[in-house]
């Protein structure tokens, strides 16, 4: 039982590392911007790779925009106020 639990915890912990920063940003921005996923556009603004810690992504959709930073353990986190798109 303990072994199964450890396998599940390890798999969940690694899932954020395997997903691309663009996909993680789109998932997070769906909630933050209050916008359907298919209406959100994400671009990588800086960093070496989509999976690299510290990479920065911009998301925009439904008249709003925000930036996100990729973190190894946390996936992506909001890195700016949510702004109205001009």
C-alpha positions as semicolon CSV with decimal commas, in nm:
position;residue;x (nm);y (nm);z (nm)
1;X;0,000;0,000;0,000
2;X;0,277;0,244;0,093
3;X;0,464;0,160;-0,226
4;X;0,159;0,234;-0,440
5;X;0,116;0,566;-0,264
6;X;0,479;0,659;-0,329
7;X;0,442;0,575;-0,698
8;X;0,132;0,795;-0,726
9;X;0,300;1,086;-0,545
10;X;0,607;1,059;-0,769
11;X;0,395;1,051;-1,084
12;X;0,196;1,357;-0,981
13;X;0,513;1,544;-0,883
14;X;0,674;1,476;-1,219
15;X;0,367;1,560;-1,428
16;X;0,441;1,933;-1,411
17;X;0,795;1,869;-1,533
18;X;0,673;1,677;-1,838
19;X;0,410;1,925;-1,957
20;X;0,513;2,211;-2,181
21;X;0,512;2,561;-2,040
22;X;0,269;2,669;-2,310
23;X;0,017;2,402;-2,206
24;X;0,058;2,473;-1,834
25;X;0,016;2,846;-1,899
26;X;-0,296;2,790;-2,108
27;X;-0,444;2,573;-1,832
28;X;-0,372;2,833;-1,564
29;X;-0,480;3,130;-1,777
30;X;-0,816;2,964;-1,840
31;X;-0,891;3,015;-1,473
32;X;-0,713;3,348;-1,419
33;X;-0,855;3,521;-1,727
34;X;-1,198;3,359;-1,697
35;X;-1,172;3,254;-2,059
36;X;-1,228;2,922;-2,243
37;X;-0,905;2,740;-2,323
38;X;-0,968;2,749;-2,699
39;X;-0,979;3,132;-2,689
40;X;-0,642;3,176;-2,514
41;X;-0,319;3,236;-2,706
42;X;0,014;3,172;-2,533
43;X;0,362;3,276;-2,646
44;X;0,700;3,216;-2,486
45;X;0,848;3,558;-2,405
46;X;1,188;3,450;-2,270
47;X;1,384;3,143;-2,172
48;X;1,574;2,866;-2,343
49;X;1,301;2,600;-2,358
50;X;0,931;2,565;-2,277
51;X;1,018;2,325;-1,996
52;X;1,294;2,540;-1,846
53;X;1,260;2,684;-1,498
54;X;1,239;3,063;-1,523
55;X;1,091;3,071;-1,874
56;X;0,832;3,346;-1,912
57;X;0,506;3,310;-2,104
58;X;0,242;3,561;-2,210
59;X;-0,124;3,465;-2,230
60;X;-0,409;3,663;-2,380
61;X;-0,775;3,597;-2,440
62;X;-1,123;3,740;-2,385
63;X;-0,983;4,094;-2,382
64;X;-0,730;4,025;-2,102
65;X;-0,360;3,942;-2,078
66;X;-0,107;3,829;-1,817
67;X;0,243;3,686;-1,785
68;X;0,350;3,362;-1,618
69;X;0,681;3,213;-1,501
70;X;0,765;2,842;-1,523
71;X;0,873;2,676;-1,198
72;X;0,995;2,320;-1,173
73;X;0,774;2,213;-0,883
74;X;0,480;2,454;-0,917
75;X;0,425;2,445;-1,293
76;X;0,358;2,810;-1,381
77;X;0,264;3,101;-1,160
78;X;0,105;3,434;-1,242
79;X;0,380;3,696;-1,269
80;X;0,185;4,014;-1,344
81;X;-0,148;4,176;-1,274
82;X;-0,421;4,068;-1,513
83;X;-0,462;4,357;-1,756
84;X;-0,724;4,461;-2,005
85;X;-0,586;4,408;-2,354
86;X;-0,557;4,730;-2,551
